[in-house]
């Protein structure tokens, strides 16, 4: 028995890298266009990343501060993808759908709490 092959998996080499970059850009623009929370977090990141570069006392401190901020964006993208996929399946109220969305939201909340903890530990040291 052979594995089913996706028509999107046939590209290799530079073509694959270029396709992946295009899909990533499309995902970022879709999130920015359709997700208020992602937009807000991007604007915060645009403020906080330069601030981290200025306030971080060492390279490792700056990397930790910036990494914590970028982690919020990553988790928000995954949460938004989860919500979009779940909404595509069904818009009806269902306990499992609620649970999935609540867990995604909790992941974002933990990532935001991580920013507070990392920044506090670095700056109050």
Secondary structure by P-SEA (a helix, b strand, c coil): cccccccccccccaaaaaaaaaaaaaaaaaaaaccaaaaaaaaaaaaaaaaaaaccccaaaaaaaaaaaaaaaaaaaaaaaaaaaaaaacccccaaaaaaaaaaaaaaaaaaaaaaaaaaaaaac
